[in-house]
Amino acid sequence: MSRPRTQAEYLARLVPPSVAGLNRRTLLAGAAGAGGLLGTGLLAGCGDSDSGGSGSKTVSMGSNASDPTPKDVLAKVSGAFKTSSGIEVAINTVDHNTFQENINNYLQGKPDDVFTWFAGYRMRFFAERGLAGDVSDVWGKLSGFSDAFKKASTGDDGKQYFVPFSYYPWAVFYRKSVWQQYGYQVPKNLDEFTALANQMKKDGLIPIAFADKDGWPAMGTFDILNLRINGYQFHVDLMAGKEAWTSDKVKKVFDTWAGLLPLHQPDALGRTWQEAAQSLQQKKSGMYLLGLFVAQQFNADEQADIDFFTFPEIDSVIGAKALDAPIDGYMMARKPKSEANAKKLLEYIGGVDAANISVQTDPGTLVANTGADTSGYSALQKKAAELVGSATEIAQFLDRDTRPDFASTVIIPALQQFIKDPKDVGGLLTSIENQKKSIFTS
């Protein structure tokens, strides 16, 4: 595949045709079990109040932006929206993982007017089930988005249900000062990567910072290894349930990962991604595979010391041009208490002013609106934009490219079991495949 030269070209690859047309027929298998948190009000919508009726000057938002930087971005965007419209945003912030685990029951109950969510499979899943509102008319007022961004925001019925706000690539991050101190060089292939990690171990560093307490970070490791070993098309077909997890191709991914695990930070299941990032920040670790948002864990002076490289090639025929670059954004509830205000908010969020606030506030993401003033991007952000622009294929991330029930109830526990005990790969993959067949044929 030729190298994309424009944002539209690379973003056109964000929604693979083999995935986009799948019928989402079943409910989240684990939602009932996870839904207990709803009873405690942890993910109950602010929209339960009567403040969103006709003539209201408020709109409610359910937000997973629980980390300081994205929370600050949303607060500033909401404040600017109130200044321009006179409408106040009542933000219901919930821990990121709790939000994701309970989203299905939340949307079937009394959700907020607008809520944070993701492009890709997960957006289309709720759109197809009638759990999201049609915002096609909002898109009629938006500018600065390529056709590819619009495609990433469109449900299987051709209507838009999502307004993109930001995106970010996954790569291997490191501190330049540490690498300069030890004379490390960016590896070009897996052998060089492994040799580098072993040298870091000899130098007293943790070679690869790692965390999976929350279940999702390890998905990024699986994604990149599968993309490097088996290529993009096999990866998206595997996510779509079209390939067998018991195949030799998938076994090779886990065998390769098992060989790398001793070079990862131990006890990962008890550590959050932020804690792993602190290991890099404190110069205790040499590398960290994560999204660009890792920069949020460094102060302004330290951010100039961060650099990254794309995970190196494993198979020279496949190369190293595919990567994960998820899109984050906003959706509207199917029956918002204040639909007019909800759409006004989404129009503002999709505009240049909101994008400029993000550029000025968040060093860990790239803005989706091409009309934004990106002159304020850090060197790290500029390099990240170049990385995404040079990618030949772009995935959304494992739990966004496959069925949400499969990701949450099968893959998360399976990967955590593998990290805990990587010896029985065959048995693990047989279990995944059996559960996949049950879920994808239901």
Phi, psi and omega per residue, in radians:
M1 nan 2.402 -3.101
S2 -1.221 2.707 3.125
R3 -1.233 2.225 3.140
P4 -1.214 2.413 -3.108
R5 -1.805 -0.324 -3.099
T6 -2.200 2.852 3.091
Q7 -1.028 -0.683 -3.137
A8 -1.083 -0.682 -3.110
E9 -1.139 -0.796 -3.105
Y10 -1.332 -0.546 3.118
L11 -1.258 -0.426 3.100
A12 -1.082 -0.321 -3.116
R13 -1.648 0.078 -3.109
L14 -1.320 -0.439 -3.098
V15 -2.066 1.598 -3.082
P16 -1.121 2.345 -3.121
P17 -1.014 -0.548 -3.110
S18 -1.192 -0.318 -3.131
V19 -1.812 -0.640 -2.940
A20 -1.070 -0.548 -3.037
G21 -1.646 0.094 -3.082
L22 -1.199 2.509 3.123
N23 -1.450 2.167 -3.128
R24 -1.676 1.584 -2.938
R25 -1.667 -0.365 -2.975
T26 -1.950 2.736 3.102
L27 -1.347 2.725 3.048
L28 -0.975 2.081 -3.050
A29 -1.077 -0.598 -3.073
G30 -1.669 0.093 -3.011
A31 -1.140 -0.655 -3.100
A32 -1.111 -0.697 3.138
G33 -1.204 -0.693 -3.113
A34 -1.340 -0.328 -3.010
G35 -1.216 -0.097 -3.141
G36 -1.044 -0.474 3.140
L37 -1.145 -0.411 -3.136
L38 -1.104 -0.592 -3.109
G39 -1.150 -0.398 -3.135
T40 -1.577 -0.058 3.124
G41 1.484 0.125 -3.111
L42 -1.160 -0.469 3.118
L43 -2.355 0.646 3.049
A44 -1.546 2.434 -3.037
G45 -1.279 2.511 2.980
C46 -1.105 -0.343 -3.096
G47 -1.196 -0.009 3.103
D48 -1.169 -0.386 -3.092
S49 -1.307 3.013 3.125
D50 -1.619 0.194 -3.017
S51 -1.329 -0.137 -3.053
G52 -1.769 0.314 -3.082
G53 -1.299 -2.994 -3.105
S54 -1.044 2.320 3.129
G55 1.391 0.107 -3.113
S56 -1.176 2.655 3.059
K57 -1.956 0.460 3.080
T58 -2.327 2.752 3.025
V59 -2.522 2.444 -3.097
S60 -1.768 2.592 -3.140
M61 -2.368 2.248 3.004
G62 -1.591 2.165 -3.000
S63 -2.215 2.369 3.011
N64 -1.702 0.154 -3.121
A65 -1.394 1.238 -3.046
S66 -1.587 -0.302 3.091
D67 -1.351 2.659 -2.986
P68 -0.947 -0.843 -3.047
T69 -1.170 -0.949 3.111
P70 -1.085 -0.540 3.092
K71 -1.140 -0.695 3.113
D72 -1.158 -0.721 3.105
V73 -1.016 -0.847 -3.105
L74 -1.121 -0.678 3.114
A75 -1.095 -0.728 -3.136
K76 -1.217 -0.698 3.097
V77 -1.106 -0.754 3.139
S78 -1.126 -0.682 3.115
G79 -1.140 -0.721 3.125
A80 -1.182 -0.637 3.093
F81 -1.109 -0.719 3.115
K82 -1.108 -0.700 3.132
T83 -1.089 -0.696 -3.076
S84 -1.461 -0.447 -3.039
S85 -2.036 -0.329 -3.052
G86 1.403 0.062 -3.115
I87 -1.753 2.199 -3.127
E88 -1.568 2.429 3.125
V89 -1.746 2.068 3.067
A90 -1.608 1.871 -3.034
I91 -1.637 2.204 3.091
N92 -1.850 1.595 -3.077
T93 -1.531 2.261 3.141
V94 -2.248 2.532 3.076
D95 -0.788 2.382 -3.013
H96 -0.917 -0.866 -3.100
N97 -1.197 -0.715 3.115
T98 -1.042 -0.718 3.125
F99 -1.029 -0.846 -3.102
Q100 -1.142 -0.731 -3.065
E101 -1.201 -0.408 -3.052
N102 -2.002 0.157 -3.017
I103 -1.059 -0.639 -3.065
N104 -1.122 -0.871 3.117
N105 -1.160 -0.627 3.102
Y106 -1.007 -0.817 -3.094
L107 -1.258 -0.431 3.110
Q108 -1.473 -0.208 3.137
G109 -1.630 -2.087 3.118
K110 -2.127 1.332 -3.067
P111 -1.275 2.940 3.033
D112 -1.199 2.867 -3.106
D113 -1.057 -0.746 -3.116
V114 -2.228 2.588 3.119
F115 -2.549 2.629 3.094
T116 -1.290 2.488 3.091
W117 -2.850 -2.873 -2.987
F118 -2.223 2.631 3.013
A119 -1.301 2.991 3.071
G120 1.658 -2.685 -3.075
Y121 -0.903 -0.777 -3.019
R122 -1.189 -0.581 3.055
M123 -1.165 -0.837 -3.099
R124 -1.130 -0.544 3.136
F125 -1.046 -0.874 -3.101
F126 -1.311 -0.525 3.070
A127 -1.131 -0.769 -3.116
E128 -1.150 -0.577 -3.117
R129 -1.436 0.030 3.126
G130 1.305 0.413 -3.105
L131 -1.777 0.188 3.113
A132 -2.410 2.651 -3.108
G133 -1.561 2.551 3.098
D134 -1.263 2.134 3.141
V135 -2.068 0.518 3.134
S136 -1.032 -0.630 3.138
D137 -1.194 -0.525 3.050
V138 -1.119 -0.756 3.131
W139 -1.062 -0.488 3.093
G140 -1.150 -0.282 -3.124
K141 -1.862 -0.064 -3.093
L142 -1.592 2.646 3.019
S143 -2.461 2.872 3.125
G144 1.625 0.099 3.111
F145 -2.021 2.379 3.087
S146 -1.281 2.917 3.059
D147 -1.052 -0.535 -3.132
A148 -1.165 -0.698 3.080
F149 -1.127 -0.668 3.112
K150 -1.123 -0.706 3.101
K151 -1.061 -0.716 3.136
A152 -1.186 -0.232 -3.120
S153 -1.849 0.098 -3.014
T154 -1.850 2.371 3.102
G155 -1.398 3.078 -3.124
D156 -1.149 -0.295 3.127
D157 -1.570 0.064 3.106
G158 1.517 -0.015 3.119
K159 -1.671 2.732 3.126
Q160 -1.630 2.382 -3.118
Y161 -2.244 0.124 -2.960
F162 -2.564 2.462 3.026
V163 -2.042 1.952 -3.103
P164 -1.242 2.571 -3.134
F165 -2.188 -0.824 -3.086
S166 -2.587 2.884 3.061
Y167 -2.636 2.916 -3.072
Y168 -2.814 2.471 3.082
P169 -1.527 2.728 2.962
W170 -1.683 2.404 3.139
A171 -2.743 -3.120 3.099
V172 -1.712 1.973 -3.075
F173 -1.688 2.630 3.113
Y174 -2.713 2.924 3.088
R175 -1.711 2.165 -3.075
K176 -1.036 -0.669 -3.102
S177 -1.131 -0.628 3.110
V178 -1.183 -0.770 -3.120
W179 -1.175 -0.631 3.092
Q180 -1.162 -0.662 -3.138
Q181 -1.058 -0.703 -3.072
Y182 -1.768 -0.072 3.114
G183 1.290 0.522 -3.134
Y184 -1.284 2.591 3.090
Q185 -2.113 2.607 3.134
V186 -1.131 2.204 -3.118
P187 -1.298 2.551 -3.116
K188 -1.753 -0.266 3.140
N189 -2.648 3.098 -3.056
L190 -1.129 -0.650 3.129
D191 -1.086 -0.767 3.114
E192 -1.167 -0.653 3.111
F193 -1.093 -0.791 3.141
T194 -1.145 -0.729 3.111
A195 -1.095 -0.719 3.107
L196 -1.086 -0.797 -3.139
A197 -1.092 -0.698 3.113
N198 -1.150 -0.634 3.093
Q199 -1.164 -0.669 3.092
M200 -1.066 -0.683 3.116
K201 -1.087 -0.738 3.104
K202 -1.125 -0.544 -3.129
D203 -1.435 0.067 3.082
G204 1.531 0.197 3.103
L205 -1.721 2.733 2.881
I206 -1.373 2.052 -3.042
P207 -1.032 -0.880 -3.037
I208 -2.231 1.941 3.050
A209 -1.069 2.510 -3.027
F210 -2.745 2.479 3.125
A211 -2.670 2.496 3.059
D212 -2.630 0.528 3.097
K213 -1.052 -0.623 -3.078
D214 -1.564 -0.050 3.001
G215 1.615 -0.531 -3.035
W216 -1.602 -0.512 -3.043
P217 -1.021 -0.653 -3.123
A218 -1.125 -0.395 3.085
M219 -1.045 -0.609 3.125
G220 -1.129 -0.644 3.089
T221 -1.173 -0.778 3.097
F222 -1.054 -0.811 -3.124
D223 -0.933 -0.923 -3.014
I224 -1.197 -0.639 3.104
L225 -1.170 -0.713 3.119
N226 -1.168 -0.714 3.097
L227 -1.098 -0.683 -3.110
R228 -1.327 -0.630 -3.067
I229 -1.495 -0.729 -3.015
N230 -2.008 -0.157 3.097
G231 1.542 2.864 -3.033
Y232 -1.098 -0.817 -3.043
Q233 -1.112 -0.727 3.089
F234 -1.090 -0.689 -3.111
H235 -1.070 -0.878 -3.101
V236 -1.204 -0.545 3.084
D237 -1.199 -0.648 3.078
L238 -1.121 -0.743 3.125
M239 -1.126 -0.538 -3.119
A240 -1.477 0.034 3.115
G241 1.431 0.224 -3.070
K242 -1.615 -0.239 3.110
E243 -2.055 2.701 -3.095
A244 -1.518 2.329 3.077
W245 -1.216 -0.317 3.134
T246 -1.521 0.053 -3.119
S247 -1.196 2.757 3.107
D248 -1.084 -0.513 3.141
K249 -1.107 -0.775 3.132
V250 -1.255 -0.659 3.114
K251 -1.043 -0.656 3.122
K252 -1.124 -0.619 3.091
V253 -1.054 -0.845 -3.102
F254 -1.251 -0.584 3.077
D255 -1.140 -0.718 3.094
T256 -1.119 -0.761 3.129
W257 -1.100 -0.730 3.138
A258 -1.034 -0.639 3.108
G259 -1.192 -0.457 -3.139
L260 -1.569 -0.350 -3.048
L261 -0.963 -0.703 3.126
P262 -1.080 -0.290 3.126
L263 -1.610 -0.049 3.108
H264 -1.587 2.729 3.078
Q265 -1.011 2.208 -3.082
P266 -1.261 2.909 3.090
D267 1.015 0.723 -3.056
A268 -1.130 -0.509 -3.060
L269 -1.241 -0.192 3.099
G270 -1.860 0.260 -3.025
R271 -2.242 2.398 3.056
T272 -1.474 2.862 3.130
W273 -1.117 -0.554 3.124
Q274 -1.151 -0.682 3.119
E275 -1.177 -0.646 3.065
A276 -1.151 -0.669 3.108
A277 -1.110 -0.595 3.103
Q278 -1.115 -0.538 3.084
S279 -1.127 -0.682 3.075
L280 -1.234 -0.738 -3.131
Q281 -1.072 -0.649 -3.123
Q282 -1.491 0.090 3.102
K283 1.120 0.523 3.078
K284 -1.639 -0.376 3.119
S285 -2.044 2.643 -3.099
G286 -1.604 -0.490 -3.070
M287 -2.594 2.823 3.091
Y288 -2.707 2.041 3.052
L289 -1.463 1.971 -3.111
L290 -2.842 3.135 3.072
G291 -1.378 2.895 -3.141
L292 -0.983 -0.399 -3.120
F293 -1.101 -0.153 3.057
V294 -0.996 -0.464 -3.128
A295 -1.095 -0.372 3.132
Q296 -1.135 -0.321 -3.105
Q297 -1.572 0.069 -3.132
F298 -2.057 2.521 3.089
N299 -1.314 3.031 -3.015
A300 -1.021 -0.733 -3.132
D301 -1.171 -0.676 -3.107
E302 -1.245 -0.499 -3.096
Q303 -1.066 -0.520 3.111
A304 -1.217 -0.250 -3.120
D305 -1.664 0.017 -3.116
I306 -1.650 2.424 3.015
D307 -2.475 3.061 -3.131
F308 -2.714 2.887 2.980
F309 -2.468 2.644 3.091
T310 -1.254 2.547 -3.106
F311 -0.961 2.296 -2.994
P312 -1.209 2.907 -3.115
E313 -1.227 2.626 3.044
I314 -1.951 -0.687 3.090
D315 -2.067 2.086 -3.071
S316 -1.112 -0.447 3.111
V317 -1.220 -0.680 -3.134
I318 -1.422 -0.644 3.098
G319 1.365 -2.826 -3.043
A320 -2.369 0.668 -3.075
K321 -1.749 -0.133 3.112
A322 -1.606 2.589 3.121
L323 -2.786 2.947 3.001
D324 -1.529 2.337 3.037
A325 -2.602 1.347 -3.053
P326 -1.184 2.643 3.071
I327 -1.871 2.242 3.040
D328 -1.855 2.638 3.125
G329 -3.013 -2.609 -2.988
Y330 -2.395 2.591 3.087
M331 -2.272 2.942 3.117
M332 -2.001 2.482 3.087
A333 -1.092 2.755 -3.091
R334 -1.149 -0.593 3.131
K335 -2.342 1.261 -3.135
P336 -1.137 2.572 3.114
K337 -1.173 -0.483 3.111
S338 -2.339 1.421 -3.074
E339 -1.107 -0.700 -3.128
A340 -1.074 -0.795 3.133
N341 -1.191 -0.648 3.122
A342 -1.068 -0.750 -3.122
K343 -1.249 -0.587 3.057
K344 -1.104 -0.724 3.130
L345 -1.128 -0.769 -3.134
L346 -1.132 -0.645 3.092
E347 -1.107 -0.686 3.125
Y348 -1.189 -0.776 -3.137
I349 -1.045 -0.623 3.133
G350 -1.424 -0.002 -3.083
G351 -1.595 3.041 -3.089
V352 -1.168 -0.675 -3.084
D353 -1.055 -0.768 3.124
A354 -1.158 -0.690 3.123
A355 -1.095 -0.696 3.132
N356 -1.141 -0.602 3.076
I357 -1.093 -0.716 3.130
S358 -1.125 -0.757 3.120
V359 -1.000 -0.720 -3.079
Q360 -1.341 -0.299 -2.978
T361 -1.993 -0.626 -2.986
D362 -2.000 1.900 3.128
P363 -1.413 -0.024 -3.008
G364 -1.829 0.118 3.107
T365 -2.448 2.927 3.016
L366 -2.004 2.486 -3.085
V367 -1.445 2.555 -3.087
A368 -1.409 -0.543 -3.080
N369 -1.342 2.063 -3.071
T370 -1.252 -0.179 3.121
G371 -1.483 -0.085 -3.102
A372 -1.203 2.695 3.075
D373 -1.475 1.738 -3.089
T374 -1.658 0.250 3.088
S375 -1.126 -0.344 3.114
G376 -1.486 0.003 3.084
Y377 -1.037 2.472 3.014
S378 -1.279 2.957 3.083
A379 -1.046 -0.609 3.140
L380 -1.148 -0.759 3.122
Q381 -1.148 -0.709 3.120
K382 -1.085 -0.741 3.121
K383 -1.157 -0.650 3.123
A384 -1.120 -0.721 3.111
A385 -1.108 -0.669 3.096
E386 -1.150 -0.679 3.133
L387 -1.079 -0.828 3.136
V388 -1.119 -0.671 3.138
G389 -1.155 -0.433 -3.126
S390 -1.616 -0.092 -3.110
A391 -1.228 2.476 3.090
T392 -1.530 -0.529 3.063
E393 -2.458 2.519 -3.102
I394 -2.262 2.182 3.070
A395 -1.738 2.755 -3.131
Q396 -1.481 -0.437 -3.093
F397 2.166 2.573 -2.971
L398 -0.898 -0.899 -3.038
D399 -1.342 0.012 3.041
R400 -1.894 -0.300 -3.092
D401 -1.709 -0.071 3.125
T402 -2.251 3.129 3.127
R403 -1.094 2.366 -3.103
P404 -1.094 -0.597 3.128
D405 -1.185 -0.666 3.113
F406 -1.148 -0.752 -3.131
A407 -1.111 -0.796 -3.009
S408 -1.398 -0.668 -3.027
T409 -1.700 -0.266 -3.110
V410 -2.031 -0.985 -2.999
I411 -1.216 -0.775 -3.129
I412 -1.011 -0.939 3.120
P413 -1.130 -0.550 -3.138
A414 -1.173 -0.789 3.135
L415 -1.163 -0.651 3.102
Q416 -1.175 -0.619 3.065
Q417 -1.143 -0.706 3.108
F418 -1.083 -0.779 3.133
I419 -1.082 -0.669 -3.140
K420 -1.231 -0.719 -3.105
D421 -2.577 1.636 -3.056
P422 -1.467 0.235 -3.016
K423 -1.374 -0.697 -3.047
D424 -1.733 1.185 -3.126
V425 -1.137 -0.721 -3.126
G426 -1.033 -0.826 3.127
G427 -1.128 -0.672 3.140
L428 -1.119 -0.786 -3.093
L429 -1.229 -0.576 3.056
T430 -1.107 -0.718 3.114
S431 -1.120 -0.762 3.127
I432 -1.079 -0.794 -3.095
E433 -1.107 -0.731 3.133
N434 -1.100 -0.740 3.131
Q435 -1.221 -0.627 3.101
K436 -1.048 -0.812 -3.123
K437 -1.043 -0.695 -3.136
S438 -1.171 -0.753 -3.080
I439 -1.292 -0.778 -3.054
F440 -1.319 -0.222 3.111
T441 -1.844 0.044 -3.114
S442 -1.404 nan nan
